[in-house]
């Protein structure tokens, strides 16, 4: 039944009972929380006392809510993730692969993939991904490249694809799922940024509906859910469901946040009742304001990604705005929007900014972004196209599995002397957190040059101890 919220309803009832709380957490129902807003939140912050079920062995309100979530997404089973999408991704690696077994993964993966491969001990085989020819953005994995990887790697345990990308581009999940079925191996999809796709046909199709066996949604990214709120869906076709569940419980906290659980449940109820309407409204505004932004001299915001090989759709709420006609770069554009107009975008890079629009933004929010961009562009318009950014799109030389590299002894060397050695640290530009170097990979000259390019352009690099990247850990050999 649309709108049914067993977890939230149980929390409201408990608040009305006004019990003396002689249980965790230690703030005793908000009494120990000083700020008024924290006190109010504390009413909902309970522990797994009898009325509230058990996340690891649900039989009551959590089980009921879990079934409602699975139904709306078309899953055989759905699991609440309160550790973020990361825990679902890592549970799939641990549940679907073992020590030394090959897994086919896209290279433009989130850093959580690395953690999953460390836990499982599996060996990554990287599938090439399609790149935007002008700006070097990772866009999609083509079914033909997956087919070749499957032929070249008999015995691979499963395929793990990211779709949509951070920039909103979707891969041909249906075609890849058909290939996975032909080879009788599972297809898992990191659909962290696509939790809203299932609720409107004009958005890219959901991965579950396209035939994927397991899907992770980072619901907090696009729906009204608290940070860390996510879910893991599995289809009836997925074998060894029990191992997936064991992996999930192994990695999930035994002290789940009930505010996060309730927010997931409330978001599901909202999307059941109003999801189509809200997404339809946002879609119309996206089409209108993309056209307006494209009329601003020096800026571009279009859907040309749809023409790239392997791309089957684009999330209209991901506004990738190129500033190649301005005298300032994306970092400065980001800064000016924040300083002068109180607008904070999701991410900036040398040639672009990424604005993530929500279904709950009103027309005035879209209008404010458009007018602010127009004011800035009028001041900084140049008309001359900047040099294209450097991009890297190579299959790395994997010398050690992620687990072997994680456990191996390491030593620190000067980064300028690191070429040819095996990396002992990750290097990723954040956001979006896509690694350009992972532990266990050879630091080739091309990778070294690209990392130096990122450093000189002011990219925020993560995964390394030395934030200035004067030094890096390598594997002792």
PyMOL commands that set and color helices and strands:
alter all, ss='L'
color gray80, all
select helices_A, chain A and resi 6-17+36-44+50-52+61-73+85-96+112-120+143-152+173-183+192-194+197-199+219-221+241-251+258-294+304-307+330-341+363-380+402-407+415-417+445-456
alter helices_A, ss='H'
color red, helices_A
select strands_A, chain A and resi 77-81+102-106+123-127+130-131+138-140+158-162+169-171+186-190+214-217+230-234+311-314+318-322+347-349+352-356+410-414+427-429+434-437+461-462+471-475
alter strands_A, ss='S'
color yellow, strands_A
deselect
rebuild
show_as cartoon
